[in-house]
Amino acid sequence: MKRISLFIISVITISASAQTTVKQDAGIKQMVDEVSSKNIEAIVRKLVSFKTRHTLSDTVSKTEGVGAARNWIKAEYERYAAASNGRMKVQFDEFIQPKGNRVDKPTPMKNVLAILKGTDTADKRVYIISGHYDSRVRDVMDVKSFAPGAVDDASGTAVSMELARVMAKRSFPATIIFMAVVGEEQGLYGSTNVAKRAKAEGWQIDAMLNNDIVGNTYGMETGLKDNRSVRVFSEGVPAVETERQASVRNSVGGENDSPARELARYTKEIAERYVEQLDVKLIYRRDRYLRGGDHIPFSQQGYAAIRITEMNEDFNRQHQDMRQENGVDYGDLPDFADYDYIQKVARMNLSTLANLALAPAAPQNVGVITSGLTNKTQLKWDAPKGKAPAGYYVLMRETISPYWEKKFYVTGTTTTLGYSKDNYLFAVQAVDAEGHESLPVFPKPVR
């Protein structure tokens, strides 16, 4: 306890920055440092070498098309798994996509999953990181043209694969799944299959991190160059919210405290703790205008899921036929990706996943007591299942603040604060002796 008391203090934010701490876990920092921009670039260029990874393209060739790409991804995951002492298992997640929107006939499809099993058999938590390995040009049904897809989304696939390489050598109490999914460009089909499978099989997914378009630092039209900022999109009102849950949310002002928003805030805090020269920008919407991503099917199944995307997109690259017009190059080629930037994004993902997978599970039944009128706030909760935490953080912020502003450390499962619940928002997270924090849980009114 003495050790943790030195680490845990009340932290107050300044300006528009999220609260941060200076203490880092040495093991996580070592993993963060191992993430290699050269490895990421090699993965991206290899994926581009398959000419097209269109979901409906060739599955027979060993050198071109979606089939060759997925076989290579699986082989790479298996190579990484050799260092896991049997804890990482690699599999195809196979399914038949019926004829429908952007699929002209029933089509066998395969996601690639590398599952790093948690060491605690009583801990059923699952954390997922994903990128989509399919690519396209302007015509979404063009299966023949060169569709390099370097940034969209070999970059996100490379993040998932590089993290698998680094993390396979380590042990975590919870399970981490490194995914490369197919069918995103045709309609989020690959991620939809995994999300529905997870729901049917009862996977306890605590968080899903979707990396899609994370390799460009130049903003087309605006001319902005930004290799420091990255966006995190998160839904506010949960897609599966019931009428009763909506009533509670309306009564407590919890529209900005969905599980996805708590995951987004957590990602910002942890990533900026471990990754230098990185500003995580929280975007309070599910995704960009006219766009969607592989986090959405997980949100629709009730899981906390976020999308991680570069700050400024170059639309001369995305979904373009390879060409040059009026001296402007079009097409998603690997020479235009920023691999040092992708490295930052990968390190951001790793620090978040590692902290979550090492932390205790989140507290249960978190409630704010509303049985009487008072200018104080009384909170109570139950200990999480599994490994007992060393203690808990009670988080607090003003209702207009996007980030948690103060942390109070307590060792029991109830506390009373001299701040009014009418004026502030609160949450509770579990923490172990090394300072690994669970996701925050927003309280419900209880009597």
Secondary structure, DSSP 8 states (H G I E B T S, - for coil): -HHHHHH-------TT-----S---HHHHHHHHH--HHHHHHHHHHHHTTSB--TTS-SS-SSSHHHHHHHHHHHHHHHHHTTTTT-EEEEEEEEEE-SBTTBSS-EEEEEEEEEE--S-TT--EEEEEEEE-----SSTT--SS-B--IIIIIHHHHHHHHHHHHHTTS--SSEEEEEEE--HHHHSHHHHHHHHHHHHHT-EEEEEEEE-S-S--EETTTTEE-SSEEEEE--SS-TT--HHHHHHHHHHT-TT--HHHHHHHHHHHHHHHHSTT-EEEEE-SSS-TT---TTHHHHHTT--EEEEEESS--TTTTT--SEEETTEEES--GGG--HHHHHHHHHHHHHHHHHHHHS----EEEEEE-SS--SSEEEEEE--SSS--SEEEEEEEETT-SS--EEEEESSSEEEESS-TTTEEEEEEEE-TT--B---B--EEE-
